[in-house]
């Protein structure tokens, strides 16, 4: 797997717009990416990293896979052949939540989307820490119609909390909850659901 | 414009009626044939009749028993704990006068399946481009016809299979070398310019497999052959009526050996081994080696509870003489057919490795055009092809993120 220093590549851009992009990868490389993970795409010769959140991971089928599911005799060799040799494609959908220019976060959509075949990497803990110092990216997620926004935001906040030292985690989630309370003051059922999802372990 | 189905409706209805009538009459004949087969226990009597047909030069093309009864099922043997299957398939791009340059291509794929282990199967492929004038054109300057390329591809498949098996002959035994299609259908007619050479190469590759101790297998899915039906008809003739004229009058519309054996073979069972009586098979035996004579059996590849589904499995005599190897072929081919649905998994994958998709051809044409331009050669794309391509593939749906 191709890597930036310390971060694994999860795929390459298939389709993109300024609001999001999809990247393709092989099923055998599906250990790293997870729902809610922070990812970065970089255009060639561009210092700015486009930051996004994974909101869907799809494993495509094909007629042979469908036939094998009905088989009487599927075994380890066949499963390995399908996963490692046949390169069953996996598509990962990402919503754009901002950019990082060096260590400066920008909580707005990028001026240009990434291009086809640009590599997509996971963000390391330091990038996540830097990007989530401010919660201005919440709006982009909450307003996106195509994503499960509460679950996505909660998963991203849990990962962002885990990127911090233990002593900062509860405070981080509390501040995030306060910001959500401001944004969702007119939609209490949604707020209530989100707050339950991000409640720290110590507060349960 | 797409097909105007309303103009075809009456013809489709007539097709249904005709096939139903044929099927009804075939079912009657098949019942009679099945009764006759059940009584056919005496292998010597069958051979006597076949010898008479040969003496009378009757052009008999049926099946002769090898060394087993032909009217009994042979149940599924135990599958070997370990084995290595090598499945080969090939595809080609024919020469195209609309391409940027005249060329043809073969792509042979071999899929290696390590039965009984969780080991990752292997894939090897061998693409080969032919572009020199003497490779692409016939003596009178025409582009090589498809049947010449098919004959060469058949030989290249066997050669690449033999080469791959030989290189890995230390793999877990038994070694099974599986081809898609019959072993006994050499397309080496008079119209093939180098037929004798190709035929010799084909048999040399078979010898390599024999030397490697591998079992060569030709797999025919949904066979339409009628060898046994011809034999049954022969058995009904009195000696004086075994003539070419009589044998050529047999009409077996809508019937095949597979229909005959479906009620006889439970799932996983095979028929007795038989020898196809043909000048080509005789040629294999007499001119090359008795070990190359092709023997076959029918195999019900359906799983328990499924309707019978028959394949014809061809093996050379060197495999047929070794009962342990025959059992291994029988069990392993059936085992493969249970991974996918009644067709060997290894052959499905070999086809996938070998097949050249239209998109691959377009990409290859583009690369050739770029290479020609790099060398300042004129590239004039065929207007006919470009326009057709736009009409067929130009429409696309836009997909959002």
Interface residues (C-beta under 8 A of the other chain):
Chain A: X15 X16 X17 X19 X20 X21 X22 X64 X67 X68 X70 X71 X72 X73 X74 X75 X76 X77 X78 X80 X81 X84 X85 X86 X93
Chain B: X113 X114 X115 X117 X118 X119 X120 X121 X123 X303 X335 X338 X339 X340 X341 X345 X348 X349 X352 X399 X400 X401
